[in-house]
């Protein structure tokens, strides 16, 4: 009989839960979410393939654009609040605001992008997402339910 979906709890061993906040914190600090010792990045936002200390594989993470969205969200709130506060306290021309807030936006975004990406990778590791749980992300191909009657 062919079954689709199946119950993963049947026959599967229970794995111990991972510390979500600890893994995110280690990721934010640019460290391996598993051991906290090895470096998470080999370049600015390029993660290592595997941790040099514990061997945990990192190549299958799927952070994609989520860290950039989070950085834009956080920096946008900081810059808009700063602009509005500055505009109420000081009388500045538009070009002066541009000279303050455009560089501030760029610097804050670049400074936050790597830690946020590390935090996202740490979250994925803690939740066993995208291959961090030891399971393949490839869809299972079902065999036909019938036999060739010859």
GITA-V302693 format. One record per run of one state. SS is the DSSP state (h for helix, s for strand, l for the rest). FROM is the first residue (numbers start at 0). TO is the last residue. Records with the same first field share a line. If there is no record, write none. Layout:
SS = FROM-TO + FROM-TO
//
This chain:
l = 0-18 + 28-29 + 31-37 + 39-39 + 41-45 + 47-48 + 50-55 + 57-64 + 89-92 + 126-149
h = 19-27 + 65-88 + 93-125
s = 30-30 + 38-38 + 40-40 + 46-46 + 49-49 + 56-56
//
